[in-house]
Amino acid sequence: MKDIIISKLNKAYEGTAVLKDFSTRISGNGITCIMGPSGCGKTTLMNILLGLEKADSGEISGLPDRVSAVFQEDRLCEDFSASANIRMACSRSLPDEEIQKWLDHLEIPEILHKKTSELSGGMKRRVAIARAMLAEGDMIFMDEPFKGLDDETRKAVIREVKACGKPLLIITHDPEDAELLGANIIYFNT
């Protein structure tokens, strides 16, 4: 897959610049982590790449046609089952067994048909991750995907995410996450 090339990207909110002449290259293969202090524009960049926000100026090339995402919020339908939440972003023909396999990998067995409202915060987070992993995207964007997971679970989930074989763009505050992922790092400065 092609690299994503960002050139002189600008975005301001009510006159306050969040991204100012930001340029970088994001690998179309492997794993890239974006790191930096809160408020420096990491999530804004992801939202622009996803087409959820519009840049004020600048150029972006090489974006894949199909991407999946994990947002800072889980964005799950509380009255739907884990399976139904995952199917919202995946092929309807995806067998329950395939979904269950991913849930097992992410250490949340036996929740396939449970309502999301019955799950703990960490379980919901892993359902959101499973949904992005199983979606038909060519690349996965993740914004603080491992927040709220205990250390042992976080490491197990990182192993599975790393092994998925798709290019990943991950926003994280945790240098250990980037190290465990073996990621290329882009540092944001304010």
Backbone torsions as a table, in degrees:
resi	resn	phi	psi	omega
1	MET	NA	150.8	179.9
2	LYS	-71.1	152.9	172.2
3	ASP	-71.1	151.7	172.8
4	ILE	-90.3	121.7	-178.7
5	ILE	-110.7	122.0	-179.1
6	ILE	-112.3	126.5	-176.0
7	SER	-130.0	118.9	174.5
8	LYS	50.7	49.1	-179.1
9	LEU	-78.5	133.2	179.2
10	ASN	-129.1	138.4	174.5
11	LYS	-151.3	129.2	178.1
12	ALA	-131.0	150.8	174.0
13	TYR	-120.2	120.3	179.9
14	GLU	48.5	43.8	176.3
15	GLY	84.6	-5.2	178.5
16	THR	-98.9	118.2	-178.6
17	ALA	-70.9	129.5	174.4
18	VAL	-102.8	-42.7	173.6
19	LEU	-121.4	128.5	-178.6
20	LYS	-130.6	111.3	-179.9
21	ASP	48.5	42.2	-178.0
22	PHE	-78.0	127.4	178.4
23	SER	-133.9	138.8	175.9
24	THR	-166.2	173.2	175.0
25	ARG	-125.7	127.3	177.9
26	ILE	-108.6	123.9	-176.9
27	SER	-59.2	134.2	174.9
28	GLY	-81.5	-0.4	176.9
29	ASN	-133.8	147.1	176.7
30	GLY	82.8	-156.8	-172.4
31	ILE	-124.7	130.8	176.2
32	THR	-122.1	131.4	174.0
33	CYS	-109.1	135.5	172.8
34	ILE	-103.3	126.0	-177.7
35	MET	-129.5	151.2	177.5
36	GLY	164.3	171.1	-177.8
37	PRO	-67.6	159.3	176.7
38	SER	-58.5	140.4	176.2
39	GLY	84.5	7.0	-176.2
40	CYS	-91.2	-1.9	175.0
41	GLY	110.5	7.2	-177.7
42	LYS	-62.1	-51.1	-179.6
43	THR	-68.0	-36.7	176.3
44	THR	-59.1	-43.9	178.1
45	LEU	-59.6	-47.1	-179.8
46	MET	-60.6	-42.9	179.9
47	ASN	-64.4	-34.4	175.2
48	ILE	-67.2	-44.4	179.6
49	LEU	-62.6	-34.2	179.2
50	LEU	-80.0	-8.2	-178.8
51	GLY	81.4	14.1	179.7
52	LEU	-85.3	-21.4	174.6
53	GLU	-134.0	158.6	179.6
54	LYS	-109.6	133.3	174.9
55	ALA	-69.7	151.6	175.8
56	ASP	-73.1	-36.1	176.7
57	SER	-163.5	170.6	-179.6
58	GLY	111.4	177.2	-176.6
59	GLU	-131.6	145.1	174.9
60	ILE	-132.8	129.9	175.7
61	SER	-133.3	158.9	176.0
62	GLY	86.6	6.5	178.2
63	LEU	-63.0	134.3	176.5
64	PRO	-66.3	156.3	-179.6
65	ASP	-66.9	-36.9	-176.0
66	ARG	-127.1	126.2	175.4
67	VAL	-130.5	155.7	170.8
68	SER	-119.0	164.8	-172.9
69	ALA	-146.5	149.6	166.2
70	VAL	-118.1	120.8	-178.6
71	PHE	-92.8	172.0	176.3
72	GLN	-59.4	-36.8	174.8
73	GLU	-93.6	151.0	-176.7
74	ASP	-68.0	-30.6	178.6
75	ARG	53.9	50.5	177.6
76	LEU	-107.1	153.2	174.3
77	CYS	-87.2	112.1	-172.0
78	GLU	-61.1	-31.0	-178.2
79	ASP	-88.5	-2.2	178.3
80	PHE	-95.2	156.2	175.6
81	SER	-73.9	166.3	175.4
82	ALA	-57.0	-44.1	179.6
83	SER	-59.9	-45.8	-178.8
84	ALA	-64.9	-38.3	177.0
85	ASN	-62.5	-40.3	-179.9
86	ILE	-70.0	-42.3	-178.8
87	ARG	-64.1	-21.3	179.4
88	MET	-61.0	-26.0	-177.8
89	ALA	-112.6	2.0	-174.2
90	CYS	-123.3	173.8	174.9
91	SER	-62.0	135.1	178.6
92	ARG	-65.2	-20.8	-179.5
93	SER	-84.8	0.5	178.8
94	LEU	-62.9	120.8	-176.7
95	PRO	-69.0	148.0	176.1
96	ASP	-52.5	-35.4	-178.2
97	GLU	-61.7	-37.5	179.1
98	GLU	-69.2	-41.9	176.8
99	ILE	-62.6	-46.6	-178.6
100	GLN	-61.4	-36.5	178.6
101	LYS	-58.9	-44.8	179.4
102	TRP	-67.4	-39.3	177.5
103	LEU	-63.3	-38.5	175.8
104	ASP	-63.4	-44.5	178.4
105	HIS	-58.4	-35.9	-178.6
106	LEU	-89.9	12.0	173.9
107	GLU	62.4	41.3	172.5
108	ILE	-134.5	66.4	179.9
109	PRO	-71.4	161.5	171.6
110	GLU	61.1	34.1	175.3
111	ILE	-121.8	3.5	-172.7
112	LEU	-47.4	-45.2	-174.8
113	HIS	-106.7	9.4	176.7
114	LYS	-78.9	144.6	173.7
115	LYS	-64.9	141.9	179.9
116	THR	-59.9	-32.6	179.8
117	SER	-62.5	-18.4	180.0
118	GLU	-89.0	-4.3	-174.9
119	LEU	-93.7	153.8	174.4
120	SER	-72.1	167.7	178.4
121	GLY	-59.3	-42.3	179.2
122	GLY	-66.0	-35.9	177.4
123	MET	-67.3	-42.7	178.0
124	LYS	-59.8	-41.5	-179.7
125	ARG	-59.6	-42.9	-178.6
126	ARG	-71.2	-30.0	173.3
127	VAL	-64.7	-42.3	177.6
128	ALA	-61.6	-38.9	178.1
129	ILE	-67.6	-45.2	179.1
130	ALA	-59.0	-40.5	179.5
131	ARG	-59.6	-45.5	-179.9
132	ALA	-67.2	-37.6	-178.5
133	MET	-67.8	-35.6	-176.9
134	LEU	-88.1	-13.6	178.1
135	ALA	-64.3	160.9	-174.3
136	GLU	-87.1	27.5	179.0
137	GLY	-74.2	154.2	176.9
138	ASP	-85.5	-18.5	-179.2
139	MET	-147.8	150.6	-179.7
140	ILE	-117.3	128.4	174.6
141	PHE	-103.8	133.1	-177.8
142	MET	-135.5	129.1	-179.8
143	ASP	-111.4	107.0	-177.7
144	GLU	49.8	54.9	-172.5
145	PRO	-69.6	-21.2	-173.0
146	PHE	-102.0	6.3	-179.2
147	LYS	-64.5	143.3	177.4
148	GLY	83.5	-0.8	178.6
149	LEU	-97.6	138.5	176.1
150	ASP	-66.5	163.8	-170.3
151	ASP	-57.7	-46.0	-178.2
152	GLU	-65.8	-44.6	178.5
153	THR	-64.6	-43.0	179.2
154	ARG	-56.4	-45.2	-179.7
155	LYS	-65.2	-39.5	178.3
156	ALA	-65.5	-41.8	179.8
157	VAL	-66.9	-41.4	177.7
158	ILE	-59.4	-41.1	177.7
159	ARG	-58.8	-43.6	-178.9
160	GLU	-68.9	-43.2	178.6
161	VAL	-61.5	-44.1	-179.6
162	LYS	-61.3	-35.1	-175.2
163	ALA	-84.4	-0.4	-172.9
164	CYS	-66.9	-25.1	177.4
165	GLY	87.8	-2.9	177.9
166	LYS	-98.8	151.8	172.7
167	PRO	-62.3	140.8	-177.2
168	LEU	-126.7	140.0	169.4
169	LEU	-121.0	113.8	-172.2
170	ILE	-123.3	126.2	172.0
171	ILE	-91.6	127.1	178.7
172	THR	-148.9	151.4	172.9
173	HIS	-95.8	-11.4	-169.7
174	ASP	-98.1	112.3	178.5
175	PRO	-60.0	-28.8	178.6
176	GLU	-66.8	-36.1	176.0
177	ASP	-57.5	-49.7	-179.1
178	ALA	-61.0	-39.9	179.4
179	GLU	-66.5	-45.5	179.4
180	LEU	-64.0	-32.6	178.6
181	LEU	-78.1	-15.8	-175.2
182	GLY	63.7	39.0	-170.5
183	ALA	-88.0	153.0	163.2
184	ASN	-74.5	142.1	-175.5
185	ILE	-116.5	133.0	170.4
186	ILE	-111.2	119.0	-179.6
187	TYR	-94.1	128.6	173.5
188	PHE	-93.7	137.2	172.9
189	ASN	-118.6	146.6	177.8
190	THR	-88.2	NA	NA
